[in-house]
């Protein structure tokens, strides 16, 4: 037997949304979510969506800013995570002057005016999320 639920914008098949073997509470939850404009995915679709998101995120992070050297990306990643130059220098075994030089080069290559603009670009590509600020 095929049950139907009215949803915003039309009619949908509950059987199709949750499958033939869903229990009553799953059906009610699905109907409520769909009626509120939400989306319901089965486990296999959810895994594919999450896998796609993770793959895209990793690609963005690993391929971000090809114009920067590996060391410049490391510096930018740490700065985007909120670290001060002194902390970046200590963690990477550099002098603070070298970190400042790297930052100057990063600003030029990214064509941004200041540290804040570089941080915004870095975070948009997934950098700066590896560990907490110091």
C-alpha positions as a printed Julia matrix, in Angstrom:
134×3 Matrix{Float64}:
  0.0    0.0    0.0
  1.34   3.4   -0.92
  0.79   6.24   1.56
  1.06   9.84   0.46
  1.78  13.03   2.37
  0.99  16.58   1.36
  4.12  18.71   1.34
  4.84  22.28   0.41
  4.81  22.41  -3.36
  3.09  19.11  -4.03
  2.57  15.47  -3.16
  5.32  12.99  -2.45
  5.51   9.29  -1.83
  6.43   8.49   1.76
  7.34   4.97   0.7
  9.9    6.39  -1.7
 11.3    8.75   0.93
 11.85   6.2    3.74
 11.47   2.8    2.13
  8.99  -0.01   2.6
 10.36  -1.19   5.92
 10.27   2.04   7.95
  8.46   1.92  11.28
  5.75   4.38  12.35
  8.05   6.84  14.11
 10.31   7.05  11.03
  7.3    7.72   8.84
  6.03  10.49  11.11
  9.51  12.09  11.33
  9.93  11.91   7.57
  6.52  13.42   6.87
  7.19  16.26   9.33
 10.64  16.97   7.86
  9.38  16.95   4.28
  6.33  19.08   5.11
  8.68  21.65   6.68
 10.68  21.82   3.45
 13.49  19.55   4.6
 15.14  16.68   2.82
 15.42  13.06   3.87
 18.14  10.76   2.54
 18.71   7.08   3.0
 22.03   5.84   4.41
 23.63   5.14   1.02
 22.79   8.59  -0.36
 23.93  10.27   2.87
 27.29   8.43   2.66
 27.75   9.59  -0.93
 26.94  13.2   -0.03
 29.32  13.21   2.93
 32.02  11.47   0.88
 31.69  14.05  -1.89
 31.92  16.91   0.62
 35.0   15.42   2.28
 36.69  14.78  -1.08
 36.0   18.36  -2.21
 37.25  19.76   1.08
 40.5   17.78   0.88
 41.04  18.79  -2.75
 40.52  22.46  -1.91
 42.9   22.29   1.01
 45.67  20.34  -0.72
 45.41  22.3   -3.97
 44.84  25.72  -2.44
 47.04  28.54  -3.65
 49.34  26.78  -6.11
 51.26  30.05  -6.47
 52.52  29.7   -2.89
 55.44  27.56  -1.83
 54.83  24.69   0.59
 56.36  26.77   3.4
 54.2   29.79   2.55
 51.09  27.57   2.67
 52.19  26.28   6.08
 52.65  29.83   7.35
 49.29  30.92   5.9
 47.55  27.88   7.41
 48.89  28.71  10.87
 48.14  32.43  10.56
 44.59  31.6    9.38
 44.24  29.38  12.46
 44.89  32.49  14.55
 48.53  31.99  15.53
 50.78  34.97  16.16
 53.99  35.29  14.15
 56.06  34.27  17.18
 54.12  31.02  17.53
 54.36  30.29  13.79
 58.11  30.89  13.97
 58.57  28.58  16.95
 56.43  25.76  15.55
 58.1   25.88  12.13
 61.63  26.46  13.44
 61.96  29.86  11.78
 62.85  33.34  12.94
 60.04  35.88  13.3
 61.68  37.93  10.53
 61.44  34.94   8.16
 57.75  34.53   9.03
 57.19  38.24   8.3
 59.03  37.83   4.98
 56.83  34.84   4.09
 53.73  36.87   4.96
 54.88  39.73   2.73
 55.36  37.28  -0.12
 51.96  35.69   0.55
 50.22  39.09   0.43
 51.87  39.89  -2.9
 51.09  36.51  -4.46
 47.46  36.54  -3.27
 47.13  40.18  -4.3
 45.65  41.24  -0.99
 46.38  44.33   1.08
 46.7   42.9    4.55
 46.88  39.87   6.82
 43.11  39.88   7.42
 42.31  39.62   3.71
 44.78  36.74   3.36
 43.16  34.98   6.32
 39.7   35.34   4.74
 40.92  33.79   1.49
 42.71  31.02   3.36
 39.66  30.1    5.4
 37.45  30.09   2.3
 39.66  27.32   0.89
 39.75  25.28   4.11
 43.04  26.45   5.59
 43.31  27.55   9.21
 41.16  24.8   10.67
 43.85  22.36  11.75
 44.31  23.41  15.37
 43.45  26.12  17.88
 44.84  29.61  18.02
 47.64  30.68  20.3
